[in-house]
């Protein structure tokens, strides 16, 4: 009995430790843009700031492609086989090689787009410099550290790099003509972070890189396929909003929408460390007892639901002063964006538990892909309909409605498969839809 209690405490302590570490990492990822937002918006102006955000949105498509589904599929696989260094080396080698090939293909596609589309060709340097962030993220083996549940190093390196990035922005960006420094410094930060954590991973986990057999590459590619489709579908209904807005309403509208969205996503993103910390834990539990995994996920669901609802209400009420601080005298167009998007932390928080934690770990990847694909189509139709009459406000409405669609659809899929998340219970009758 005492050994069982000690083992349970050890597992919970590991999850809590990883949650704290990932919180620092995620805070730096989301809060750094918010910290520099007021400065960049004032120094660069809405048009230059909107151009940088438009280029960043374009790069996210390639970031999704190069990440593929490895951030979840490889994390889950490493978590299960973490004691087998040979198997971990095999997974690591296959994932890194596949990522390299995807980066090469993505860069070729970006060059073709920049040369072929006049809207992009005029600012080709912004797009190519921004792609450096994609390269850096492909080098970062955070999925390996997550699967091994040892994220402290990633947190330390990430925070140091972010601090240097902030300092560089305030030192070198002094006017609209300095806008190229923003994607340059962001890319350098990502590449350095990726290289440092990659080198340390070889020593910390005693892994080696080699060219694995084709069967192993095919296995890893297949494992991440449905997650990749889900991620790409998610990108289509999030990032595409910025791209559509940029194409049909101009860089200034992009600036107001992305500024408001960035503030809300920064708050919403603070719950991502919890998701990343518990994912390998739930994956491990689900491989042993799905009922135990569901019970754990349900406890997290209630915690996330109550806390994020309170946060969303706070964002709605505080929208005017938040917009004034972030945007200065030109804050008025940003207030409705923040208010419309203010309930995303609550909605996305629930959807993340339904989808990533339960559906992925319970073998419902295809169903999740279908939900997100339908959501992406719904969002594109809504965005194209609302962008002309209401510009950034219309895009904000489209984003909110799409996230509600995702949350409700995922909940219904779980119920149809006999998975009750609020009162954790598994029905004997289970089927995928």
Secondary structure, DSSP 4 states (H G I P E B T S, - for coil): -HHHHHHHHHHHHHHHHHHHHHHHHHHHHHHHHHHHHHHHHHHHHHHHHHHHHHHHHHHHHHHHHHHTTHHHHHHHHHHHSTT-HHHHHHHHHHHHHHHHHHHHHHHHHHHHHHHH-HHHHTTHHHHHHHHHHHHHHHH--HHHHHHHT--HHHHHHHHHHHHHHHHHHHHH--SGGGTHHHHHHHHHHHHHHHHHHHHHHHHHTT-------HHHHHHHHHHHHHHHHHHHHHHHHHHHHHHHHHHHH-HHHHHHHHHHHHHHHHHHHTTHHHHHHHHHHHHHHHHH-HHHHHHHHHHHHHHHHHHHHHHHHHHHHTHHHHHHHHHGGG-HHHHHHHHHHTTHHHHHHHHHIIIIIIITTTT-HHHHHHHHHHHHHHHHHHHHHHHHHHHHHHHHHHHHHHHHHHHHHHHHHHHHTTEETTTTEE-S-----
